[in-house]
Amino acid sequence: MKARRQLRDAVDLLYSRGCATAETYTRLVLECVRADDVSQAKRLQSHMDLHLFQPTKTFLQNRILQLYAKSGNLGDAQDLFDKMPKKDVYSWNAMLSAYAKSGSVEELRTIFDQMPSRDLVSYNTVIAGATANGCWGKAFEVFVKMQEEGFEPSEHTFVSVLKASTRLLGFRLGKQIHGRVVVGNMEGNVFLWNALIDMYAKCGDIDRARWLFDWLVGKNAVSWNLIISGYLKNGQPEKCIDLFHEMQSSGLKPDQVTVSNILRAYFQSGNIVEARKVFDEIREKDKICWTTMIVGYAQNGREEDALILFGEMLLENVRPDSFTISSVVSSCAKLSSLYYGQVVHGKAIHMGVADQLLVSSALVDMYCKCGVTADAWVVFTLMPFRNVVSWNAMITGYAQNGKDLEALALYENMLQENIVPNNVTFIGVLSACVHANLIERGQKYFDSISERSGMEPTMDHYACMVCLLGHSGYINKAVDLIRSMPHEPNSLIWSTLLSVCAMTGDIEHMEMAARHLFELEPLSAGPYIMLSNMYATCGRWKDVADMRSLMKDRNVKKFAAYSWIEIDNEVHKFASEDRIHPEAKEIYEELNTLIRKLQETGFTPDTKLVLHDVGEEEKFESICYHSEKLALAFGLTKKPHGRIPIRIIKNIRVCGDCHEFMKLVSQATGRLIILRDSKRFHHFIDGHCSCKNCW
């Protein structure tokens, strides 16, 4: 600050005295360069123009040009360059640097082509500028041209073209450049060696990258970060962790990039505890470390921890970016936590990032997964720009929430906007057709996948068609479709057929699907339970016993069914016939009162759905106290009045009796009940459900 103040005073003094000598101007310009003070350099230039001072050599103006270029003042640089009566190669190179820094690659090439003469710096500036701005092909064009004109590439040249070949995943190009490096005897340069390590790692040859790393003398933090990042990208997190310990043993201190990579490695290997230990040991955490930890939690099923950590990040006054915010919003979506989703939405608005593509797309998805498609639509319509992810979030959200025709209409709008649909788009579209029972329309969309997206239908798309045909009563056609698939059907296909057969009562095809699943996923409890339930429905109790014995012999663990409800920002969890909740007495009283009221109107619990060989009284007890009914009763005790919907989440599919019960309660109480099960959303209102034909 002192140097800048003295420089400003010196320029002020110059203005008070009038014209100065070349020596004075030179001294002050060099002071501007040393202080990196563009504003005083502009004042000096104005002073020279005012007093018609013309330097006899280009040195003075070149220095000002270089300062403008360094600071990104392209307009000032161009004005000065145009005024210069004499220009040498240094003047032109300064302009190249200014255009490279501004990202104007076309203008950069134009200036380059206009140069009366060029040197090695000219070529390196254009190659580096094109590479930095994503024009990797142009970088190689200039690289070839420089050699045609007799210039020998330097270490800086090779670093830039290696970066370009890495981004192009041009493995052959990278290997050729490596050969040139060896021939040129430049193997001792650590920056060049790092570029080679990076190129091999990103092009998939991690073993060659490791060989180069092991032979590198004088490794710096960048060297370690590149090889650790390379192993991470190639799916070998354990090697990353080993290298991290080696780096610490070598005496080199890991930086924030190292730590971020190691956190990702621990998360990739599923070692969340160690990731947290490393995170807690960091004294000064930057935004990248916080975001890496939050994203790691979110991607490993620890959404609540992600939300807590986000709160801690804000308390530490670390400003999250759009990537952090979108990850936290996605955690709220997975939890179906509308309250916290709205809080984070408010934070995004306050920070000015709510309209950024990444955040707004996540918000659309979050509101849809919380069952509030109206709010999702508001966010969607206010987006200044939409990509295929944004459209997919809204289309799929509509399909999941029973707004099937709206989903299909939105898809047609998407095509009119010339957005190319992808795999996820067609899953949403076909799901809408399944829910709305639109067989012909679904077949039309399925047949258009290749034409519209340029890809072949995936297993997900075939699963949707199996579901559509099966739900419509065409099980044989669904089986024929499976047999005609170009690929071997996977567990998704057979699971879909199994579910459809369970709904339609087709035990023959259900047994066929189950047999395939027993081979593909022998430890997955779902197929055993579903087939056992079908046997129980048919009264085939011996087959039920055989199925349970098979599960026991194979050590197949049955997963428990749970329901969750959020009341006053606190989540409550229930299991079937659960009596451990602190307010269990009040919950059962409310539920029994509801059941009696509904029985008076003709409702009878469907005990046929109790798939155990027990008496009617035990069946009645079992069917009446399913977890979602308990959650509903709790919600009504805590929020008996008002228009706020009751929101429930269940980890498996809602049973037919609970589905009917929810419809009748919505009619009797006038309350909107939103239930999200493992398949879709159910919006119960005035005795109807948004799923229309699922039961």
Secondary structure, DSSP 8 states (H G I E B T S, - for coil): -HHHHHHHHHHHHHHHH----HHHHHHHHHHHHHHT-HHHHHHHHHHHHHTT---SSSHHHHHHHHHHHHHT-HHHHHHHHHH-S---HHHHHHHHHHHHHHT-HHHHHHHHHH-SS--HHHHHHHHHHHHHTT-HHHHHHHHHHHHHTT----HHHHHHHHHHHHHTT-HHHHHHHHHHHHHTT-TT-HHHHHHHHHHHHHTT-HHHHHHHHHH-SS--HHHHHHHHHHHHHTT-HHHHHHHHHHHHHTT----HHHHHHHHHHHHHTT-HHHHHHHHHH-SS--HHHHHHHHHHHHHTT-HHHHHHHHHHHHHTT----HHHHHHHHHHHHHHT-HHHHHHHHHHHHHHT-TTSHHHHHHHHHHHHHTT-HHHHHHHHHH-SS--HHHHHHHHHHHHHTT-HHHHHHHHHHHHHTT----HHHHHHHHHHHHHHT-HHHHHHHHHTHHHHHSS---HHHHHHHHHHHHHTT-HHHHHHHHHT-SS---HHHHHHHHHHHHHHT-HHHHHHHHHHHHHH-TT-HHHHHHHHHHHHHTT-HHHHHHHHHHHHHTT------EEEEEETTEEEEEETT---STTHHHHHHHHHHHHHHHHHTT----GGG--SS--HHHHHHHHHT-HHHHHHHHHHHH--SSS--EEEEESS---HHHHHHHHHHHHHH---EEEE-SS-EEEEETTEETTSS--
